[in-house]
Amino acid sequence: MAIDRAGLAAFLRHRREALQPEDIGLRRGPRRRTNGLRREEVAARCNMSTDYYARLEQERGTHPSEQMIAAIAQGLHLSLDERDHLFRLAGHSPPHRGALSEHVSPGLARIFDRLQDTPAEIVTELGETLRQTPLGIALTGDASRYTGPARSLGYRWFADPDSRALYAPDDHEFLGRMFASGLREALTRHGPGSRAAHYTELLLARSEEFRTLWAAQEIGLRPKEFKRYVHPSVGALELQCQTLLDPDQNHFLLVYTATPGSESYEKLQLLAVIGSAALPG
């Protein structure tokens, strides 16, 4: 499939100009005259240089990779239909939709972008983190460093015992059962050959604890209202977790809050200042 440089450039310009600063959580300055977002703002959201992005809008530059196009689609808050159109203009086949898709919907992305001063993340049904706010990274660490099956918190729970250190010890038994239950539900939905099936096979071969929990056949365990953490910088935290589901993509927006005036609330304020420096890399 050949790249349509003129079509790609026109589509990118149109979508950039249609997206307003408020749509991505930016404040509109009193002297702002730009119609929509600036090129440098889009480039920053897509983790690419302004020059590289500008070349695409000017029908120049190298053929963009699928990874670059996926980043641009996410940065411009494209719908799935718009994302697929962008991929075709760039000369690529569109990625999968549904359970395999990692494209965050525009609606969920708009809500997420307004939560930059709150611990929040967007995760898949398998616990793979797609996006984190800065305070979310400070709370649980930068999930983007994981690759392969280790991207799933449920997989790491059994494959890497060190991943449990952030959670209150009294909760470990329940969390293990919950992760096994959730993986079984995903496997039932998507069947053999799915990512859930692959993770299951790996864990059955690797973890005795997982094999025991898997044999128990538990289904339907859900997260508790409050999550308890043991943070290396601020100590014990008890946070309420609110969940918003995108049913089309099976993505979950998780938002963590503390009761105002509580000890955990004060620790979150401190964590916002400390950042993620004290978390293991």
Protein Blocks (a to p, Z undefined) as FASTA:
>chain_A
ZZdfklmmmmmmmmmmmpcfklnopacdfklcbgcjafklmmmmnopafklmmmmmnoga
jdddfklmmmmmmmnopafklmmmmmmmnopacddehjllccdcfklmmmmmmmmmbccd
dddfkopafbdcfklmmmnopfklpgcjllpmklmmmmmmmlmmmpcfklmmmmmmmmmm
mmmmmmmmnoghiaklmmmmmmmmmmmklmmmmmnopghiacdfbdcdddfklopadddd
dddddfknopacddddddehiaklmmmmmmmmnommlpcZZ
